[in-house]
Structures are given as structure tokens and as C-alpha cells.
Amino acid sequence: MTEFVHISVLSRELMAGLNIQPGGHYLDATVGGGGHTRGILETFPDVRVTAIDQDALAIAAAAVKLADYGDRLEFWRGNFADYPGDGQTWDGIIADLGVSSAQLDTSDRGFSFRQEAALDMRMDQRQALTAAVVINTWDAPALAEIFFTYGEERLSRRIAQRIVERRPFQTTTELAAAIAQVVPSKYRYGRIHPATRVFQALRIAVNRELTCLETFLQRAPHWLKPGGRIGVISFHSLEDRIVKHSFRNHPDLQVLTKKPILPQADELTENPRSRSAKLRFAVRAELDKPKPPRWGEAGRQTSDI
């Protein structure tokens, strides 16, 4: 099994904003490499964590890395939108969204076009839908719609039509090359590879990421104890917009972050992939309690007024 290596982002800010309490029970809805879960478990000797992930490799790796914590940690495999809850409430909930470093760097998962691999992109490899199914069977309007909506790709229709004309595609590099050939040269040699937005859109569509996020954010506040906090790290504007509006509009939540918390300079130097990360916090409302202070952009508390 390929080692599952992932560098957790915004860990200091997440641990501070979660306001971890002795004896608390916390839900990590996206355990990944286990970095955030470890941070929670290290705070107090009686803190417990329930950790969720739909990727079997992530859970297997986290179970090994965190074995020393014994029965203070339990796992549940599946999409966080499908977690039953079973009447349990938590002192805090965290979610680190998007694709992990391990998934990007493991070539046979098909998340990246840097290396040749089958068009897969499934976070949960039990599901039937893959990127290959989407690319090779969906019609041009459906492809253009996901490229535009999930990838914010301006040339979505042109790219979708070329894909339909030239399919079937079997590998990531084959698809990326076809996309590069159809775009204008100035677009082809821009700051990012012309296939980047299409690959993001495909991944989101295959894993139903935005739909599942919306479902999770509607359900998760009901799992919090009064005064419990939820912190969500997003990596692109589509996710961040959903988190922002879900926190603001949920009747049981009070927003703590007027603006998202961003990585500091030292983290950006150590982990360039953290550059797009944004962290937002909200708290489950307590009746007849004053509003907690908001958190500023750099993680410093500021007045709510």
C-alpha cells in the first residue's frame, strides 16, 4: 500500500479556534492523514475524537499513525454527508475539504495529470462513477455545464465539444493534452495548465463534493452541543462561498469569522499548497449568552462590533 502522506494546513489556527476543552469529544469529518485529529488528541489526556473519511487508505494510514491513542479514537468510513449521527453530540466539529496531498501525489488515483494514470478521481473507491465514465459517456452540454459551474472554465463549451469528438480517453495525460490543444496559445501558456479547471470540475462532479458539503453543513450544527464550535477549511471559492453562507444562514449558528483565516507566511513557505486555504468558524448558539468575539483574518480575536 502506498504511504498516505498529507500535510495538514492551518493547524495552529484550527486548534486555537476550536477552543478544545478537557474531556471533550470532537468530530473530525475528514481525517485524511490524521494531522488535525492528532492535534486535538494532544491537547488533553481525556479528549476523544470520532474520525470520518471516505478514503479507505486515509483511514488505514491514520489508524496506524494514531494507534497510541487507543480507544480515545474511533473511525467511521463514508462520506460526511451520510454520517448517521445516532443522536451523538460533540464539543466541536472540523472538516478539511478537497483533495489531499496523498491523493494528488498517488498517480494511480487519477487526480492529477502530472503523471499518466487511469481517469479515476474517486475518493471512495467503492462507488461506480469515475472520471472516465463522465468523460466518455456524458454529452457535450452536460460536460460543458460541470466545467463551467465547478471549474469556472470560460472555454467550457469548446473543450466539451473537443472531448466528445475525440473520445474515448483512457488516461489523465491523454485528456490533459487534448484540452491543451483546443485552447488559444496565450491560454495554453498561462499561469496554470489549461486542464487544471477541467480536472477540478471532474473531481467535484465524480465525488459530488459541493452537494455533499451543503448536506453536511445543514446537518452538522445539530450535532454540536450548545457552545460547541465548527471549523471548516476550504480550498476554492465555490467551497468557501457555501461555507460562508451556510454558517450565516443556519438558525443555530453564530459566525465567529467575519473574514476567513488565512495561512501565515511561515506556513506558506513550508507548504505552498496551503496558499488557497481559508478557515471559517461558527459556534452553536447558547440562549441568553453574549455573542463570542469574532476572529480576524490572521486568527486574532477582534470585536464583534
Secondary structure, DSSP 4 states (H G I P E B T S, - for coil): ------PPSSHHHHHHHHT--TT-EEEES--TTSHHHHHHHTT-TT-EEEEEES-HHHHHHHHHHTGGGGGGEEEEES-GGG---TT--EEEEEEE-S--HHHHH-GGG---SSS--BS---SSTTSS--HHHHHHHS-HHHHHHHHHHHH--TTHHHHHHHHHHH----BHHHHHHHHHHHS-HHHHTSSS-TTHHHHHHHHHHHHTHHHHHHHHHHHGGGGEEEEEEEEEEE-SHHHHHHHHHHHHH-TTEEE-BSS-B---HHHHHH-GGGGG-EEEEEEE--TT-PPPPEE-TTS-EE---
